[in-house]
């Protein structure tokens, strides 16, 4: 049953759900028709899906995020809005990774509500002065979208928090989901207003906009689209609990490139695609790619960096130097441990405080000598969990200070107020150790900032009273559950839930020899300084450009409704097989060869009943009874099953076990392939496969006369796939000197004799027709999997044989829209049946012998 969330776009984005005002149309460069930009002067483009490259325009990147990198303030006297750049915004910093000639356009919301009457004027000002396009979400929609679906559903789920009961998270609310879709639709409309589809690249940021790619891809099939997720991506066991899981996955898969901070996050995403959508991925030359309806969706793994220049400029401020001296005086004679975290339940602040308590308890000599300064950033969300986390933090800090403190000494100092940038930099520069103890976090750049500030600048050196050549040191204690952890190999990694281990790590950090601290710092600083935000943005942009290179070398068209929309992208020569076209060729010819696969072609792959329907038997029998036809069913199945199921078709040729056995008709004897006479290798294969069957729940072994097949369709998708790869390597190793080949197919690993393939069957049949004085003038081959590709290739090779008097008409057709050596495709077994009905109708002189056949012509799908 279709999900209710797969409703029509407009139904979700409008209707009675929310009263969304019309978008102001006063912006320049407005798109009047999808793919056509007005007022663009020499940079105007024709069609977004045109194969003609546009003229040389200035390169442009459209950066789309929930919030614009702007500060907004209303003048108290004039009531006019004043805007300025948010100098700390990552979106602003990533511009450093682009060339100076690149124009960057930002699309997002403002952090303030703008009255509807002022929106057009503000939009014009922001576009002219900042190249920003505001989305102006209505207040009610913004609340349901951001504070509702994003913060109550996605953010907790992506941080591994499930709403097990009302006290621990909110249950799924479809009204909030509809608000999320509506907000994404508004973002899409704003992007469409300014995009030049042939030239611009669109880069979407974070979990707030995960269905936006679907809206954009629907309008512009060849849009150049990248997405970066700044939060964790949960394991499939967590993610699969989301009722709209498929819609969000398909939204992301409408991008060309999807970025993650760590391989763990990417691995979880790929596992979800495999388990929920049945998609496999492969790595080619270091790049991970998913084939999604002919499009390759690339996966990028690279943690974001910091803006070195911004951090260093703050260190050189006089206010920073003054604050450094104040802090030095305040904590003279003490070692400073620093923590900077948002106030939420995932940052592990209370766990950190408990570790400090344990440290002071285990090492009484450290009392009076260490201080934890915990800076608490304002909470980004509001809710019971935040208040509980704050209450617990204050209670724990109070308890520690009462037990281990004195009138002149507090081991824990909480700074719970907005802390200016220069003050944070001063604390970074003076801290002996920085601890990030989050139980789950996307990236967390606090360790990177700490390292840069500990490296210092000439201005900071002067404030600290140290010489430029003075050795730099730093120590990091980081949770293994944060995104930056893998890149900080010199840090002490901890499990934040293990209080004893964190206390021991803190003790190790503050007592470590200076020489080792220096070596660890140098290693970290080399990485952080070379992998800054510019490097990250530049690398992502380069990979996005590479991912979009073949956009105009393929035919594209959209399929699917609502949020299930996706684009099929295939070779220009690959097209749907029009039934009346092949029937016309069929009638004109007299020596026809027809090759049909069985599973997935005549019978649905997923069907439990594997026997052919009476209708299939009737149609095949009609085709076989025509003396002009040579019809073969070529399958990997055993000969006993095929001969039994297809017994009514007496004149049908059968090639079983990929051609190891061939029978030309029911009256003829089975011929065995001479190349497969030696089957001693089966004694080697069977125990190996049995080992993997026992180790892989849900797997099975199929024994054939000429081979063995290990099936893992009913096994766990990830484990089955992993075991299949391992089995493939194992068998290739033990069979290296045996006359057998190992083949991995869809949910199978098969071993068969060398020199046996469906392609050789096609060659043998065509050769016999030529030698019998009946060279074929019509060849049709229909199949659905990798083994059928051999037939397609063989047919194309055989018909080019100079011994043929006339080149036959070739119809190599795969089932399903996917990359193939075939020139044609049909969607499914139902389409195959329609095709065969059409041929059967053309075969018989009295159409009334078969049910009435309705055939439609479709040259493009």
Helices and strands as residue ranges (DSSP letters): G 4-6, H 9-13, E 31-33, E 36-37, G 41-43, E 60-67, E 70-74, E 81-85, H 90-93, G 94-97, E 103-109, H 116-130, E 132-134, H 139-142, I 143-154, H 155-158, H 174-194, E 201-205, G 207-209, H 212-219, E 224-228, H 236-239, H 245-253, E 257-260, H 263-277, E 281-284, E 287-292, E 295-301, H 308-315, H 318-330, E 335-342, H 349-362, G 364-366, E 370-377, H 384-404, E 412-415, H 421-430, E 433-436, H 446-455, H 458-464, E 476-479, G 485-487, E 492-494, H 499-511, H 514-530, H 533-547, G 551-553, E 554-559, G 562-564, E 566-571, E 575-576, H 579-588, E 592-596, H 614-625, E 629-634, H 639-645, E 653-656, G 657-659, E 661-663, E 671-672, G 674-676, H 682-695, E 700-703, E 707-711, H 717-734, E 740-745, E 748-753, H 758-771, E 778-783, H 786-798, E 809-815, E 824-826, H 829-843, G 847-849
